Amino acid sequence: PVGQPERSSHCATPHHWSPLCPAKMIIYEARKPMEYIRWRGSVVPKCLAWAIPCAAIAYVYHHLIHSWVSMELLSENPTSSETTGWTLFTSILGFLLVFRAQLSYSRYWEGLTLVEQACGVWLNGCSNLIAFCSSAPEKQEEVDEFQYILSRLMSLLVSVSFADVSRLDRSCFPHLDLEGMDPDSMDYLETTSAKQNVVLQWVQRLVVESSRTGVLDVAPPILSRVFQEFSIGIVNLNDANKISNTPFPFAFAQMVWVMLSFFSVLPVPLICAAGMGAHKAAIYTFLIVFVFWSLHH
């Protein structure tokens, strides 16, 4: 898959911003309270989109029912069945939201662990291959060519693997320049859907050929450990792909969204009938809707 390498002064593909690449993960210091006052990456705007209209509806609804409904009806306390139904509904919704949040964090942490493990074993395998290179003077040119190609193929392997797992454009994950690589092989790589498998096969073929020519001066049983590490890395990436390819069940997500939508409207008549003022009714409605939607997002 490679041709005669050409030395280049460019070490990496420049990484420019692209709309296909979302913002990076937010890094913050937990000990600084001002770190939490930011809009970028915050769930507050999404929650406000629900909380503010519901609070306004509660305020208007409070004035309307106090204008049209007699005070005797407004002074009646909610029945036990209404209280029980409201409590049961909020308890079920709260449990579903907490369960989904816990499952989402578990999936995120598992995927991150698998990706980090894959990077670790691939780095270790590449480091071993560099260490296994022959020190004979007559092999120095071949060793340089092998290391040049290996470093670029491993960089390309990480780039295409991350792009496949994250479902982002490859430009989000820069790699070393590919000057000297076979153009036909690069064209084929752009057309295939299993890019990481193709690049890994190129790496393994490169190792086998270098072992036959004496570039790698190591016993075959020891060299086989490198293939094991490459295999462990691709298995970890496939496990991470399992998480990426399997979204949260649609029926479950749909049920939570519908219940949240009903929940955003249901507190309005109950709070307004509790005998409090219009401002308090709007504030309580805002807080309840804001908290539950923040758990959802």
N, C-alpha and C positions, 0 to 999 in steps of 0.2 A: 504493500500500500504506500510505499514511500520511494522517493527518488533520491538523487544525490543532494544532500543538504547544502544550502548556501548560507553563509554567515550573514547575519543582519544586525544592525545596531538597535533595532526595535525589539524590546523584550516582551511587550504585552500589547494586546489590542486595547486602544483607548476606550474607556467606559464613559459614554455620554448618557445624559438623562434621556429617557424614552417614556412615552405614555404607556408603553407595554410593561414597564417596570414600576411597581408601586413603591411607595416610600419604604425606607428601611425600618427595621424594628426599632421602636423607641427605647433608648437607653436613658435611664433616669437614676438619680440618687434618692433613695428612700428617706434619708435623713434631712432632706431639704424640702420643706413644705411648699415652697414656691414652684417646685418641679411639677406639682399636681395641677397647677393653674395654667393650662395650655389647651388649645383647641385641636391641635394636630394629633390625630389618633384618638381623640376623646369620643366617648359615647354620648356626651351631653347634648350636642346638636340634634342627634336622632331622637333622644328622649324628649327634648323640648318640643319637637315637632308634634308629639302626642300630648304632652302635659299641658302646654299653653292653651291649645284649643279646648281641651276638656275642662280646664279651669274657667275659661271664658264662658263655656256652655253652662257650667254650674252657677256662675254668677248671674247670668241672664235667666236661667231656669228658676233660681231662687226668687228673683223679683217677680217673675210671671206667676208662680204658684201662690205667692203671698198677695198678689193682686186679684187673682181669680178664685182662689180656694179659701173657704172660711177658716177662721182660726181654730174652731173646734176640731176640724179634720186634721189640721196641721199639728195640733197638740197631742194627737194620738201616738202612742209609742208603737214601734214595729212589733208585729206578732212574733211568737217564738218560732214559727215555721219560717218566717222571712229571715230572722236572725240565724237560724240553723242552716238554711240554704246558702246564705251569704258566707258564713264561716266555712262551710264545706267546700264551696266553690273556690274561695281564696286559698284554702289549705291545699287543694289538689293542684291549683295553678302554681303555687309557691313550690310545691314538691317537684313538679315537672321542670320548672325553671332551674332549680338548684341541681337536679339530676342532669339536665342538659349541660349546664356550666361545668359540672365535675367531669362529665364524659368528654367534653370538648377539651378541657385542659389535659386530661389523661391522653387523648389522642395526639395533642400537640407535643406533649413531653415525650411520648413514645416515638413519634416521627423524628423529633430533633435528636433523640438518642441514637436511632438507627443511622441517620445521616452522619452524625459525628463518628460513629463506629466505622462506617464505611470509609470515611476520610482517613481515619487513623490506620486502618489495615492497609489501605492503598499507599499511604505515605511510608509505612514500614516496609512494604514490598518494594517500592521504588528505591528506598534507601538501601535495602539489601542488595538490589541489583547493581547499584553504583559501587557498593563495597566489593561485590564479587568480580568486578572488571579486572582483566589481566593487567599486570604491571610490566609486562615485557615491552621493551622499547619498540620492537618491530610491530607491535599491535596497537601502538598509541594512536595512530590515525583512525583505525577502526573503532577503538574505544571511544574516541571523541565523537565519531559519527553516531555510535550507539547511544551515548549519553544525550547527545543533541536530539535525536529522534525520540528517545524514551521520555525525556522531560516534556516535550511538546504533546506527545500522545497522552501522557498522564494528565497534563493540564486540560487537554481537550476532553478526556474522559470525565473529569470532575465537572466541567462546564456543561456538557450535554446531559449528564446524570442529574445535576441540580435543576436544569431547565425542564427535564422530564418530570421530576418529582413535584416541582412547584407550579407547573403548567404556565410558566412565564416564557417570554422570548429569550433566546440564547444570548442576546446582547446584554441581558441583565447580569450575565456571569462571564466576565472577560477571561481569556486564556492567552497563553503565549502565542506568538505569531507562528503561522504554519508555512512559512517560506521553506521551500525545498521538498514539501510533500507532493505526492503524485496528484496532479489536478483531477484525473479521472476518479481517483478514490475519494477526493473531497467532494466532487459532484455527486457521486453515489451516496455519500454520507448525508447530503442535504435532502435526498429523495426518500431515504428509508425512515421508517417510524421507530425502529429499535436502534437508535444511534449509539447508546451506551454499550449495547451488546456487540455492535460492529467494532467500535473502538477498542473494547476489551479484547476482542479476537485479534486485532492488529497487534496489540501489546504482547499477547501470548505468542503469536507467531514470531514477532521480533525477538523475544527471549529465546525461543527454540532455535532459530537460525543463528543467533549469536553464540549460543552454547555449542552448536556444531562447528562453528568456525574458530572456536577458542577464545572469543572475546570475553566470555564469562569463564573465569578460571575457578570452577567450583564443582564439587561432586554432584551428580544428578540427585541423590536423595536429599541433599541440602537445598538444591535448587527447587525441588518440588514444593518446599514450604512456601515459596513465593507464589506459586500457582494456587495454593490453598488460601493464602491471604487475599489474592485477587477474587477467588470464588466467594469467600466470606463477605467481601465488600459488595459484590453484585447481589448476593442474597439479601444483605441488609437493605440495599436500595430497592429491591423488589418488595420487601416487607414495608418499606416506607411508601412505595407506590400503592400498596394495598390501602393504606390510610387515605392517600390522596384521591384514589379512584372510587372510594366508597363513602359517599356523603352521608350526613345524618338522615335517617329514614324520612321520606317525604310525608308519610301519613302522620308521623309524630310531630314533625316541624309544622305541618299545616294545622294540626290540632292546637298546638301551643299558640300559634299566631291568631287563630280564630278566637280562642279563649281570652287572649290578651286584648283583642279588639273589643270583645263584649265587656271585658273587665274595665276598659277605659270609659265606657258609657254607663255601666251599671251603678257605680258609686254616686253618680250625680243625683238621682232622685232620693237615694237613701240618706246621703249627707244633707241634702237640702231639707229633708223632712225631720231632721234631728233637732230642730229648734234653734240652730245657731245662725249668726248673721251671714250676709251674702259674702263678705270678705273672708270670713273663716271657712265657709263652704268652698270657696274657690281655692283657698290655700290648702285645705285638706285634700281636695280632689287633685290638685297639682302634685302634692307630695306622694300620694298613693300611686298615681299613674306613672310619675317619674321613676320611682323606685323599682316598680315591676318591669318597666321597659328597659331600665338600665341593666337589670339581671338578664333580660332577654338578649340584649346586644353585647 
